[in-house]
Amino acid sequence: MPAATAPCSILLLAGGRGQRMGGEDKGLLSWQGKPLIAHIQAVVRPLTDDLIISCNRNHDQYRPFADQLVSDAHADFPGPLAGVLAGLAVARHRWMLVLACDAPLIDQALIGDLMNQANEQDQPAMVRQGGFWQPMFSLIPCALRADLELAWQQGDRGIQRALLKHPVRALEYGEDDPRLSNFNTPAFLQR
């Protein structure tokens, strides 16, 4: 990764309900002998000195994988924007990269592409795959925290809609790019 990349906090979202996994804590489910969170942490750990995990349960199990843990300010798993807001509240750098805990095939090249989108205009960046936005692969300027808080207060619970209220830089990837695969059903874990 280029040395010119700006320092960046990295947030791994692991605070969901895990409905498609039968209510299991997705980040802790085993794949290839390790929890999903361990695969992603191994990729991102060399890229930041501020690794944050948003989790709403099992804090003791997540603690070894992060510099900081955060939880949603609202109960009942209100959506990924809650995790992003909790991350933005503690992020130590100007930018925060957001990744889902269930994408263990992510690599440093894709993360580097996102991190290299940091810009003086504080425009967020988001992956777009086959014409569809992928908000779980986003780079957010921490300066947008107040705007995202306002979006929350206005009822938004998803990252995509809240970010698209701003000019967003798109990083285009093919529909078949395996690095963007979300392991969000039991069938994915069996592959």
C-alpha positions in Angstrom: 0.0 0.0 0.0 1.3 3.5 -0.8 3.1 5.3 2.0 1.1 8.4 1.2 -2.1 6.9 2.5 -3.5 9.1 5.3 -3.8 7.6 8.8 -7.2 6.1 9.1 -9.3 4.5 11.8 -10.9 1.2 10.8 -14.3 0.1 12.1 -15.4 -3.5 11.8 -19.2 -3.8 12.1 -20.1 -6.8 14.2 -23.1 -5.5 16.1 -25.9 -7.0 14.1 -28.7 -9.4 15.2 -27.5 -12.2 12.9 -31.0 -13.1 11.8 -29.9 -15.0 8.7 -27.5 -17.0 10.9 -30.2 -18.0 13.4 -29.4 -15.2 15.8 -25.7 -16.2 16.1 -23.1 -13.5 16.6 -21.9 -13.5 13.0 -18.4 -12.2 13.6 -17.7 -15.1 16.0 -18.8 -17.8 13.6 -16.0 -20.1 12.5 -14.8 -20.3 9.0 -11.7 -22.2 8.1 -11.0 -22.8 11.8 -11.1 -19.2 12.9 -13.9 -16.7 13.7 -14.9 -14.4 10.8 -13.6 -11.4 12.7 -10.1 -12.9 12.9 -9.8 -13.2 9.1 -10.7 -9.5 8.6 -8.6 -8.3 11.6 -5.6 -10.1 10.2 -5.9 -8.1 6.9 -6.6 -4.7 8.5 -4.4 -4.8 11.6 -1.2 -3.7 9.8 -3.1 -0.7 8.2 -4.1 1.1 11.3 -3.3 2.0 14.9 -7.0 2.6 15.6 -8.9 -0.6 15.0 -12.5 -0.3 16.3 -15.1 -3.1 16.5 -18.7 -2.3 16.9 -20.3 -5.2 18.8 -23.4 -5.4 21.0 -22.6 -8.6 22.7 -19.7 -10.9 23.5 -17.3 -8.0 24.3 -14.8 -10.3 25.9 -14.5 -12.4 22.8 -14.0 -9.4 20.5 -11.6 -7.5 22.8 -8.4 -9.3 21.6 -9.1 -8.2 18.0 -9.4 -4.4 18.5 -7.9 -1.3 20.0 -11.4 -0.1 21.0 -14.8 -1.6 21.3 -18.1 0.3 20.9 -21.7 -0.6 21.2 -24.9 1.0 19.8 -26.3 3.9 21.8 -29.7 2.4 21.2 -31.0 -1.0 22.1 -32.5 -3.8 19.9 -29.9 -3.7 17.1 -31.2 -0.6 15.3 -29.1 -0.9 12.2 -25.6 -0.4 10.9 -25.7 3.4 11.1 -25.8 3.1 14.9 -22.5 1.2 14.8 -21.0 3.8 12.5 -22.0 6.6 14.8 -20.5 4.8 17.8 -17.3 4.4 15.8 -17.2 8.0 14.7 -17.6 9.1 18.3 -14.2 7.4 19.3 -12.3 7.4 16.0 -8.8 8.9 16.5 -8.1 9.8 12.9 -9.7 12.2 10.3 -11.0 9.3 8.3 -12.8 6.0 9.3 -13.0 3.0 7.0 -16.1 0.9 7.6 -16.1 -2.9 6.8 -18.5 -5.7 7.6 -17.4 -8.5 9.9 -18.7 -11.1 7.4 -16.4 -10.3 4.4 -13.4 -12.5 5.2 -12.1 -12.4 1.6 -11.3 -8.7 1.7 -7.7 -7.9 0.9 -5.3 -5.0 1.4 -5.5 -3.9 -2.2 -9.2 -3.2 -2.0 -8.8 -1.5 1.4 -5.9 0.5 0.0 -8.1 1.6 -2.9 -10.7 2.9 -0.4 -8.2 4.5 1.9 -6.6 6.3 -1.1 -9.9 8.1 -1.7 -9.3 10.4 1.3 -9.5 13.9 0.0 -9.5 17.5 1.2 -13.2 18.0 0.3 -14.2 15.4 3.0 -16.2 13.4 0.4 -17.0 9.9 1.5 -16.2 6.9 -0.7 -18.2 3.7 -1.2 -17.7 0.6 -3.2 -20.2 0.0 -6.0 -20.5 -3.5 -7.4 -22.4 -4.2 -10.6 -24.1 -0.8 -10.3 -25.2 -1.3 -6.6 -23.7 0.5 -3.7 -22.0 -1.6 -1.0 -22.1 0.6 2.1 -20.3 -2.0 4.2 -17.2 -1.0 2.3 -17.0 2.7 2.9 -14.6 5.4 3.8 -16.2 8.2 5.9 -14.6 11.5 6.9 -15.1 12.0 10.6 -16.2 15.5 9.8 -19.5 14.1 8.7 -20.4 12.8 12.1 -22.9 15.7 12.9 -24.6 15.2 9.5 -24.9 11.5 10.0 -26.3 12.1 13.5 -28.9 14.4 11.9 -29.7 11.6 9.4 -30.2 9.3 12.3 -32.5 11.7 14.1 -34.5 12.0 10.9 -35.1 8.2 10.8 -32.3 6.9 8.7 -30.8 3.6 9.9 -28.7 2.6 7.0 -25.3 3.9 6.0 -26.0 4.1 2.3 -28.9 6.5 2.4 -27.2 8.7 5.0 -24.0 8.9 2.9 -25.7 9.5 -0.4 -27.0 12.8 1.0 -23.4 13.9 0.2 -21.3 13.7 -2.9 -19.8 10.1 -2.7 -16.8 8.9 -4.6 -17.7 5.5 -6.2 -15.1 2.7 -6.5 -16.4 0.3 -9.1 -15.8 -3.4 -8.8 -17.2 -6.3 -10.9 -20.2 -8.3 -9.8 -18.1 -11.4 -9.5 -15.3 -9.9 -7.3 -15.0 -12.5 -4.5 -13.4 -10.0 -2.1 -16.8 -8.4 -1.6 -18.6 -11.6 -0.7 -20.7 -11.4 2.5 -20.8 -14.7 4.4 -24.2 -13.9 5.8 -25.9 -17.3 5.6 -24.9 -20.7 6.9 -24.4 -21.9 3.3 -21.6 -19.4 2.8 -19.8 -20.7 5.8 -19.9 -24.2 4.3 -18.0 -23.1 1.1 
